[in-house]
């Protein structure tokens, strides 16, 4: 049975094979994943994260919280660029 649905990300109407489907494509599913990831990070508060820990994946301490925050912002910028590429 087919179901007429509206994508939660782009709002496009599509025909789904499953009743539980919420995205029209894998692109929208991935966009939703990244959006949730960034929304969750904002809710927790970047400043709180900076105050709690500024250690990279190798366990090396950053010289300052500001350096750690600058790196975090750069990573988020790169992730936003990847999302933009998915739109194209």
ChimeraX commands (.cxc) that place a marker at each C-alpha (Angstrom):
marker #1 position 0.00,0.00,0.00 radius 0.5
marker #1 position 1.25,3.49,-0.83 radius 0.5
marker #1 position 0.87,6.53,1.43 radius 0.5
marker #1 position 0.77,10.18,0.42 radius 0.5
marker #1 position 3.08,12.07,2.80 radius 0.5
marker #1 position 4.69,15.49,3.24 radius 0.5
marker #1 position 8.43,15.57,3.91 radius 0.5
marker #1 position 9.31,17.00,7.33 radius 0.5
marker #1 position 12.42,18.73,5.95 radius 0.5
marker #1 position 11.53,20.22,2.56 radius 0.5
marker #1 position 7.72,20.09,2.68 radius 0.5
marker #1 position 7.53,18.25,-0.65 radius 0.5
marker #1 position 4.65,15.81,-1.18 radius 0.5
marker #1 position 5.76,12.25,-1.94 radius 0.5
marker #1 position 4.44,8.71,-2.11 radius 0.5
marker #1 position 5.80,6.48,0.65 radius 0.5
marker #1 position 5.90,2.71,0.73 radius 0.5
marker #1 position 5.73,2.66,4.55 radius 0.5
marker #1 position 3.25,4.39,6.82 radius 0.5
marker #1 position 6.05,5.48,9.18 radius 0.5
marker #1 position 8.05,7.30,6.46 radius 0.5
marker #1 position 8.72,10.99,7.21 radius 0.5
marker #1 position 11.38,12.02,4.64 radius 0.5
marker #1 position 11.07,12.15,0.87 radius 0.5
marker #1 position 14.73,11.20,0.29 radius 0.5
marker #1 position 17.94,10.19,1.99 radius 0.5
marker #1 position 19.18,13.75,1.43 radius 0.5
marker #1 position 16.37,15.11,3.60 radius 0.5
marker #1 position 17.00,12.40,6.19 radius 0.5
marker #1 position 20.68,13.41,6.43 radius 0.5
marker #1 position 19.80,17.11,6.57 radius 0.5
marker #1 position 17.44,16.40,9.44 radius 0.5
marker #1 position 20.16,14.45,11.27 radius 0.5
marker #1 position 22.63,17.35,11.05 radius 0.5
marker #1 position 19.99,19.92,11.97 radius 0.5
marker #1 position 19.04,17.93,15.08 radius 0.5
marker #1 position 22.70,17.51,15.95 radius 0.5
marker #1 position 23.34,21.27,15.78 radius 0.5
marker #1 position 20.07,22.13,17.54 radius 0.5
marker #1 position 21.00,19.78,20.38 radius 0.5
marker #1 position 24.43,21.39,20.67 radius 0.5
marker #1 position 22.86,24.84,20.85 radius 0.5
marker #1 position 20.43,23.70,23.51 radius 0.5
marker #1 position 23.24,22.39,25.69 radius 0.5
marker #1 position 25.03,25.68,25.22 radius 0.5
marker #1 position 28.39,26.07,23.56 radius 0.5
marker #1 position 29.64,28.17,26.46 radius 0.5
marker #1 position 28.81,25.40,28.93 radius 0.5
marker #1 position 30.69,22.90,26.76 radius 0.5
marker #1 position 33.67,25.24,26.57 radius 0.5
marker #1 position 33.76,25.59,30.34 radius 0.5
marker #1 position 33.49,21.83,30.91 radius 0.5
marker #1 position 36.05,20.55,28.44 radius 0.5
marker #1 position 38.26,21.71,25.65 radius 0.5
marker #1 position 40.20,18.59,24.81 radius 0.5
marker #1 position 40.47,17.28,21.26 radius 0.5
marker #1 position 39.88,13.71,20.15 radius 0.5
marker #1 position 43.49,12.75,20.92 radius 0.5
marker #1 position 43.23,13.84,24.54 radius 0.5
marker #1 position 45.54,16.80,23.94 radius 0.5
marker #1 position 44.62,19.96,25.82 radius 0.5
marker #1 position 44.13,23.10,23.78 radius 0.5
marker #1 position 46.25,26.11,24.76 radius 0.5
marker #1 position 43.09,28.05,25.62 radius 0.5
marker #1 position 39.32,27.84,25.60 radius 0.5
marker #1 position 39.32,30.45,22.85 radius 0.5
marker #1 position 41.47,28.22,20.61 radius 0.5
marker #1 position 39.17,25.28,21.25 radius 0.5
marker #1 position 36.10,27.39,20.50 radius 0.5
marker #1 position 37.67,28.71,17.27 radius 0.5
marker #1 position 38.32,25.11,16.15 radius 0.5
marker #1 position 34.75,24.12,17.05 radius 0.5
marker #1 position 33.34,27.02,15.03 radius 0.5
marker #1 position 35.51,26.02,12.05 radius 0.5
marker #1 position 34.23,22.43,12.23 radius 0.5
marker #1 position 30.63,23.69,12.36 radius 0.5
marker #1 position 31.29,25.95,9.34 radius 0.5
marker #1 position 32.62,22.96,7.38 radius 0.5
marker #1 position 29.59,20.88,8.36 radius 0.5
marker #1 position 27.29,23.69,7.20 radius 0.5
marker #1 position 29.13,23.72,3.85 radius 0.5
marker #1 position 28.52,19.98,3.49 radius 0.5
marker #1 position 24.83,20.53,4.15 radius 0.5
marker #1 position 24.78,23.22,1.50 radius 0.5
marker #1 position 26.36,20.77,-0.97 radius 0.5
marker #1 position 23.51,18.34,-0.28 radius 0.5
marker #1 position 21.06,21.04,-1.39 radius 0.5
marker #1 position 22.71,21.26,-4.80 radius 0.5
marker link #1:1,2 radius 0.2
marker link #1:2,3 radius 0.2
marker link #1:3,4 radius 0.2
marker link #1:4,5 radius 0.2
marker link #1:5,6 radius 0.2
marker link #1:6,7 radius 0.2
marker link #1:7,8 radius 0.2
marker link #1:8,9 radius 0.2
marker link #1:9,10 radius 0.2
marker link #1:10,11 radius 0.2
marker link #1:11,12 radius 0.2
marker link #1:12,13 radius 0.2
marker link #1:13,14 radius 0.2
marker link #1:14,15 radius 0.2
marker link #1:15,16 radius 0.2
marker link #1:16,17 radius 0.2
marker link #1:17,18 radius 0.2
marker link #1:18,19 radius 0.2
marker link #1:19,20 radius 0.2
marker link #1:20,21 radius 0.2
marker link #1:21,22 radius 0.2
marker link #1:22,23 radius 0.2
marker link #1:23,24 radius 0.2
marker link #1:24,25 radius 0.2
marker link #1:25,26 radius 0.2
marker link #1:26,27 radius 0.2
marker link #1:27,28 radius 0.2
marker link #1:28,29 radius 0.2
marker link #1:29,30 radius 0.2
marker link #1:30,31 radius 0.2
marker link #1:31,32 radius 0.2
marker link #1:32,33 radius 0.2
marker link #1:33,34 radius 0.2
marker link #1:34,35 radius 0.2
marker link #1:35,36 radius 0.2
marker link #1:36,37 radius 0.2
marker link #1:37,38 radius 0.2
marker link #1:38,39 radius 0.2
marker link #1:39,40 radius 0.2
marker link #1:40,41 radius 0.2
marker link #1:41,42 radius 0.2
marker link #1:42,43 radius 0.2
marker link #1:43,44 radius 0.2
marker link #1:44,45 radius 0.2
marker link #1:45,46 radius 0.2
marker link #1:46,47 radius 0.2
marker link #1:47,48 radius 0.2
marker link #1:48,49 radius 0.2
marker link #1:49,50 radius 0.2
marker link #1:50,51 radius 0.2
marker link #1:51,52 radius 0.2
marker link #1:52,53 radius 0.2
marker link #1:53,54 radius 0.2
marker link #1:54,55 radius 0.2
marker link #1:55,56 radius 0.2
marker link #1:56,57 radius 0.2
marker link #1:57,58 radius 0.2
marker link #1:58,59 radius 0.2
marker link #1:59,60 radius 0.2
marker link #1:60,61 radius 0.2
marker link #1:61,62 radius 0.2
marker link #1:62,63 radius 0.2
marker link #1:63,64 radius 0.2
marker link #1:64,65 radius 0.2
marker link #1:65,66 radius 0.2
marker link #1:66,67 radius 0.2
marker link #1:67,68 radius 0.2
marker link #1:68,69 radius 0.2
marker link #1:69,70 radius 0.2
marker link #1:70,71 radius 0.2
marker link #1:71,72 radius 0.2
marker link #1:72,73 radius 0.2
marker link #1:73,74 radius 0.2
marker link #1:74,75 radius 0.2
marker link #1:75,76 radius 0.2
marker link #1:76,77 radius 0.2
marker link #1:77,78 radius 0.2
marker link #1:78,79 radius 0.2
marker link #1:79,80 radius 0.2
marker link #1:80,81 radius 0.2
marker link #1:81,82 radius 0.2
marker link #1:82,83 radius 0.2
marker link #1:83,84 radius 0.2
marker link #1:84,85 radius 0.2
marker link #1:85,86 radius 0.2
marker link #1:86,87 radius 0.2
marker link #1:87,88 radius 0.2
view
